[in-house]
Amino acid sequence: MELLTMKNISKVFGGNQALDSIYLSINPGEVHALVGENGAGKSTLIKIMTGVYQPTSGRILWEGRPVDVSTPKEAQTLGITAIHQDRQLVPHFNGLENLFLNKKYPLKRNRIQIDWKKMKQEAEALKNSWGIDIPLDVPVSDMTPSERTLLEILRAMDAESRILILDEPTASLSDKESQLLFSFIERLRSQGVAIIYISHRLEEVIRISDRVTVLTAGKLITTLTKDQLSKEVIIHHMTDGKALNHKKKISSDQPKKRTLFQVENLRTKDGRVKQANFSLYSNEILGVYGLAGSGRTETLESIFGLRPMKTDAFYLKGEAITKPNPTMMIENGMVMISENRHEEGLIMGNSIIHNMTLPIINSISNRGKMQRNKEQNIVDKEMNRFNVKATSANQTVSELSGGNQQKVVLGKALLSNPDIYLCDEPTQAVDIMTRSEIHSFLHQQAELGKGIVFVSSDLNEILEVSDRVLLFSEGETVAELENKQLSPSQILNICYHYNRTEGVSE
Ligand SMILES: Nc1ncnc2c1ncn2[C@@H]1O[C@H](COP(=O)(O)OP(=O)(O)OP(=O)(O)O)[C@@H](O)[C@H]1O
């Protein structure tokens, strides 16, 4: 029998129809993927399922009986748990405290003091029963992305979830960590837990799913079964049969490349980067890859002046720099597209237009007076370029879908007309169509003489876009390779060779 059935579900926000009469059924023990362009309605459907939003119309059945899922608590009682892209963990609490976040702490006999010993025993038993080996005594802020994901899964299993919703779970996981997650999903499935899997990474969707439901602009296009799954078929349904706009990669073998920056022996105070040596040239995309915890993000943050660091030498366009700071770097034409759009990229309560024009406010005001038409035109152009789905440029950013928020981050960065881009997972959460738009945009920028550092946890993406590839392992740069027919296995072999904690790959 179907575990969950959603019948004729519609949702309207103001005048915007986010979902239009959707039918979705979930069986016990199946992996059911939801795919679709940014803004297609996937998260809205999940939010209705988990009691965050109420549908404008439609019914929800649980094991064939109508249910009212009007609060998250009710969803939880049924056994529906969602693990969102933005982790629901308290960073300075340790694993154990986070595991007990929604539960009563066990008390000692005196009924006053917390029984930490019992808490630890319960947690260990839970870890053992699900075969999840993560440290629970360290603060979440010190955990790797995969440990955080597994911690949330463990918490969901403790709540006896019967449907586990994973929203872009591999977004910041390394290849090996993703494999671990997939084998764990397999275990959950064999125990009858249903998984709803949202991802723009179609290879993994095809690999793990029993069924795939495709949404486009709030409408259900089709539900495909395992034997029908291929990348071409899914893309065909997602794009309504229109071919993907594959712009050819422009070769950036330019005769004269300038050095945009060069760092020697960069190391951070906190030890996350121990020794980074590399240069960025004009006309190139430098792909940066490394296993989780390798120091990629921290290196970008240090170069941009967000993290205290030391170098033996740091030259930016030929000028020696001792202490970078973001203002100085922006003034020198550098821009950083950060991995965490909520904390660093966007002001969530502000409109798209205000977010995008914040860095260029001076250039669109005339003696203190804002030139509204100019502002509007500039923003419209960027929204068109990246196909931002919104009611207008005045819509509040927090109301946009995750992928559309990421597009606003990109538009904002581009408006400052930089010549050095530091991009940390710039295509995370964006759909496959926009992803190829972002890639070709960056290639065009390289062609114009700009330099791009491109960090991604998706190795195939790194190989697709990069002219050179820089590999990090445990805080050190370990290899710098021209991307001429490099293969994923070549790269992984180098990474695992240098990685002491994950061991040498088989
Ligand atoms: N709270 C809200 N207020 C107004 N509109 C909203 C709200 N939440 C979502 N929407 C709109 O509903 C539509 C569907 O958004 P949703 O987040 O469900 O898309 P999605 O398929 O999850 O996209 P993505 O792949 O980018 O995460 C979008 O047009 C979005 O702007």
The ligand as a Gaussian input file, in Angstrom:
#p B3LYP/6-31G(d) Opt

LIG

0 1
 N        7.207000      31.994000       0.791000
 C        7.045000      32.237000      -0.507000
 N        6.439000      33.372000      -0.925000
 C        6.248000      33.635000      -2.236000
 N        6.628000      32.806000      -3.234000
 C        7.237000      31.654000      -2.889000
 C        7.485000      31.307000      -1.516000
 N        8.100000      30.098000      -1.483000
 C        8.242000      29.718000      -2.772000
 N        7.719000      30.633000      -3.612000
 C        7.688000      30.562000      -5.085000
 O        7.199000      29.288000      -5.472000
 C        7.877000      28.825000      -6.638000
 C        8.433000      27.439000      -6.396000
 O        9.546000      27.528000      -5.529000
 P       10.287000      26.265000      -4.902000
 O       11.214000      26.775000      -3.838000
 O        9.276000      25.262000      -4.509000
 O       11.110000      25.734000      -6.183000
 P       12.178000      24.541000      -6.262000
 O       11.702000      23.620000      -7.336000
 O       12.411000      23.962000      -4.930000
 O       13.461000      25.305000      -6.810000
 P       15.057000      25.092000      -6.540000
 O       15.504000      23.983000      -7.431000
 O       15.633000      26.393000      -6.992000
 O       15.266000      24.862000      -5.071000
 C        8.931000      29.868000      -6.972000
 O        8.415000      30.699000      -7.978000
 C        9.110000      30.641000      -5.668000
 O        9.484000      31.976000      -5.888000

